[in-house]
Amino acid sequence: MKSKTKRSSTRRPLPFFSEIFRNKTLYAMMFPGLLFVLVIYYLPMFGVVIAFQQYNPFKGVLKSPWIGFKNFEFLFKSDAFFQITFNTIFYNLIFIILGIGLALIFAILIDEIGNRFLAGAYKSILLLPYLLSWVVAEYLLFSFLSVDRGIINHALQYFGIEAVSWYSEPAYWRFILPAAYVWKNVGYFAVIFAAGISSISTEFYEAAKIDGASKFQQAVKITIPMLVPITIILVLLQTGKIFYAAFGDWGMFYTLTKDSGVLFSTTNVIDTYVYRALKTMGDFGMSSAVGLYQSCVGFVLVLASNYLIRRYDRDSALF
Amino acid sequence: MNQLKLSRIVLNLSFMVYSVICLIPLLLVLSVSLTDEQSIFQSGYRLIPQTFSFDAYKYILFGNSPILRAYGVTIIVTVAGTLFHLVISSMFAYSLSRNEVKYRNIVSFLVVFCLLFSGGLVPWYILLSKYLHMKDTIFVLIVPYLVSSVNVVIMRNFFKTIPESIIESARIDGSGEFNTFLKLVIPLSTPVLATIGLFVAVFYWNDWFTAALFIENSELYTLQFLLQSIMNNIAFLQGNPLTLRAAAMQPDETARMATCVLAVGPIMITYPFLQKYFVKGLTLGSVKT
């Protein structure tokens, strides 16, 4: 009561400061995280202007000369443009469909295993590759594909087939990369789906059993529809990752292929292109233009998948 | 009935085959690292070593190699990064979960928006190296990942499930906001903190990309980056003047694979104890977002 009269007697304090003051401890707890988000996530968003500059590290973002769309012109005219766009979309589509589709099947099948101990063991083993880095995966892959010592070529020679030089034939990588992606990530998605399945009420299945539904019918008519919301979140998150340099799975394109130029036609994606432009050429303006282009591709893909989802099921869409 | 049993067997068999596919690459690398260098030259990689030898490990652990140092850097980065990540993110998420914080929705939107749009790699790189001057410091390996949008959302949703009445009663007993958070909310949230902590630790342990971008000083190489450099440049170990004198005897292929085994080691050793939490944590994250 006292504070109320005091407030009206003096000038009304700004609502912002009074709110901050009232919950000062909570806002103080929020502060480091918020500061981090603003600095590390939001400040770089203004940095996209570099794409329109001839960026000079000594002059900085504010003083570098503007050159309009020259960086983009260079990108759109280069041979790599179509290649990296096609590869990025091609692989991400395959990864999402294969990775999430297989995981769904795995999760449903694991649920059918009566033995709880075995089901748990399979889940743990399937999840294991997810915890290894792509660099380690590179070593593992190399021990299979190495031309002169790899175990696959040894097996081929054992059967009298000529050894294959995996690291110099681009076409093979259209299959190797999706296989590696599935190997590493399918367990992660499968465990998420398994969690979703375990939260479905058993009553649905009992009712279905009484009506004489087969296991397959139960999966198609109950399990899969109930998993739609989780699937949608996973698909949208994966789509979003396409334009997330540091957090996406692009490391595989760089490490698994050993950054080999021979393989670029099937392994070069936007992320590896940006990374190379930045690291080896040091061309900030151009690689920033590619990065902006990547953000736009990613944004369009998220919007497109969101649109498709909304047509299918309004409530599950993000926005 | 018989048909049901048969399908169970088929099911189990196929999962066993897939489990083997998950495990065999690791086994292969382990066995290569334990093989004698000579026999690899003669007969290539084998799943079961023909002639056992611990030379590769001896060489790595006692041969002045940069691996031990990289191990140290990686351990510091992983421990510090995970700790700070948990502290900052949990405080952040907690304040976003409380109804009396009026601006929580605006800030939450700011956090979620980061999932949809980003400035891209180059501005991020310039910010960290030119404006925050973190290039070639150990901080650059830790600081950029102290908050992740997804983790904040997961934690916030978890904190929201803690009944308001518990927090209310703490306040009546005279506990300050921060004290309530520390003594009441944190102990109630160990499952979510443990799982997020585990995943963050794995992320820091496996991070190769940050070191590749920002680290040039070889004293600050992380384990994964060192692995990557060794793979890219087989001569890396021989080129090191300290190891040159032993070049003739030096295990090369096997040393690489042994390094890989050492890099995976901590995960492989702790995983059996932690896998329950991993699986449970994924469950938490998926059902509650």
Interface residues (C-beta under 8 A of the other chain):
Chain A: E19 R22 N23 T25 L26 Y27 M29 M30 P32 G33 L34 F36 V37 L38 V39 I40 Y41 Y42 L43 P44 M45 F46 G47 V48 I50 Y55 P57 G60 V61 F106 L109 I110 E112 I113 G114 N115 L118 G120 A121 Y122 K123 S124 I125 L126 L127 L128 P129 L131 L132 S133 W134 V135 V136 E138 Y139 L140 L141 F142 S143 F144 S146 D148 R149 G150 I151 N153 H154 W183 G187 Y188 V191 I192 F193 A195 G196 S198 S199 I230 I233 L237 G240 F243 Y244 A245 A246 F247 G251 T255 K258 D259 D271 V274 Y275 L278 K279 F284 S287 S288 G291 L292 Q294 S295 F299 V302
Chain B: R8 L11 N12 S14 F15 Y18 S19 I21 C22 L23 P25 L26 L28 V29 V32 I40 S43 G44 Y45 R46 L47 I88 S89 M91 F92 A93 Y94 S95 L96 R98 E100 V101 K102 Y103 V107 L110 V111 C114 L115 L116 F117 S118 G119 G120 L121 V122 P123 W124 Y125 I126 L127 K130 V143 P144 L146 V147 S148 S149 V150 V152 G176 E177 F178 F181 V202 W205 N206 D207 W208 F209 T210 A212 L213 Q224 F225 L227 Q228 M231 N232 E253 R256 M257 C260 A263 V264 I267 Y271 P272 Q275 F278 V279 L282 T283 G285 S286 V287 T289
